Amino acid sequence: MPNDRIPPIPPITLPPAVEPEQEADWLRSSLLSWLNAEYLPEAVNIEIAQRASQIYKRHRMEGENDLGELVIALITELRSFDFSKSFFGEFAIANAVSDLLLDSLGIDHCCGQ
């Protein structure tokens, strides 16, 4: 009987963080631009981008390079953030961060590629 199982998606590993502060600043700025472009710019977007970049920076400084683990950390830690004044939630933010990081690495994130 042939094995019809789809192989697992290989993990995406980011290069080790050399300048985590600079990475976090880039992420904050990029995420804020994305948030403001998706819907109307909102004051809460600044707080969301700041919080997500803080979580990202801390995990990168702790040596986390696996993109999947970073996404899970963002979802978990952003659950305590008050999204009531936003169109977004923790899953949308974590996915946006993932897409921004993949774009920065030149990896296509569309259509399961």
C-alpha positions in Angstrom: 0.0 0.0 0.0 1.6 3.3 -1.0 2.2 6.0 1.5 -0.3 8.7 0.7 0.8 10.9 3.6 1.8 14.4 2.7 5.3 15.1 4.0 5.5 17.7 6.9 6.4 21.2 6.1 10.1 21.7 6.9 10.8 24.3 9.6 11.9 27.7 8.6 15.0 28.8 10.5 15.9 32.4 10.7 19.6 33.4 10.7 21.0 33.9 14.2 20.2 37.3 15.6 23.2 39.5 15.4 21.4 42.8 16.0 18.2 41.9 17.8 17.4 45.5 18.7 17.7 46.5 15.0 15.6 43.6 14.0 12.9 44.5 16.5 12.9 48.2 15.3 12.5 47.0 11.7 9.7 44.6 12.7 7.9 47.4 14.7 8.1 49.8 11.8 7.1 47.2 9.2 4.3 45.8 11.2 2.9 49.3 11.9 3.0 50.1 8.2 1.1 46.8 7.5 -1.5 47.4 10.2 -2.1 51.0 9.0 -2.4 49.8 5.4 -4.8 46.9 6.1 -7.6 49.1 7.6 -7.7 52.7 8.8 -4.7 53.8 10.8 -5.5 53.5 14.5 -3.6 54.7 17.6 -3.7 51.2 19.0 -1.7 50.0 16.0 1.4 51.7 17.6 0.9 49.7 20.8 0.3 46.4 18.9 3.5 46.9 16.8 5.5 47.8 19.9 4.3 44.8 21.9 4.9 42.3 19.0 8.4 43.7 18.4 9.2 43.4 22.2 8.1 39.7 22.2 10.0 39.0 19.1 13.2 40.7 20.4 13.1 38.9 23.7 12.7 35.5 22.0 15.4 36.2 19.5 17.8 37.3 22.3 17.0 34.0 24.0 18.3 32.2 20.9 15.0 31.3 19.2 15.5 31.0 15.4 12.5 28.8 14.5 9.8 30.8 12.8 7.1 28.5 13.9 8.1 28.8 17.5 8.2 32.6 17.2 4.7 32.6 15.8 3.4 30.4 18.7 5.2 32.7 21.2 3.5 35.7 19.6 0.1 34.1 19.7 0.5 33.0 23.3 1.9 36.3 24.7 -0.4 38.5 22.7 -3.5 36.8 24.2 -3.1 39.2 27.2 -3.1 42.2 24.9 -6.4 44.2 24.8 -7.5 44.0 21.1 -10.9 45.5 21.8 -10.0 48.8 20.1 -8.6 47.0 17.0 -9.7 45.1 14.0 -7.0 42.6 14.7 -6.3 39.8 17.1 -3.2 37.8 18.1 -3.5 35.3 15.2 -3.6 38.0 12.6 -0.6 39.8 14.2 1.4 36.6 14.4 0.6 35.7 10.8 1.5 39.2 9.7 4.9 39.0 11.5 5.5 35.6 9.9 4.8 37.1 6.4 7.0 40.1 7.0 9.9 37.9 8.1 9.4 35.5 5.2 9.4 38.5 2.8 12.6 39.8 4.4 14.2 36.4 3.7 12.9 36.3 0.1 10.7 33.3 0.8 7.4 33.2 -0.9 4.6 32.7 1.6 1.7 32.6 -0.9 -0.2 29.5 -1.9 1.7 27.1 0.4 5.1 27.6 -1.3 
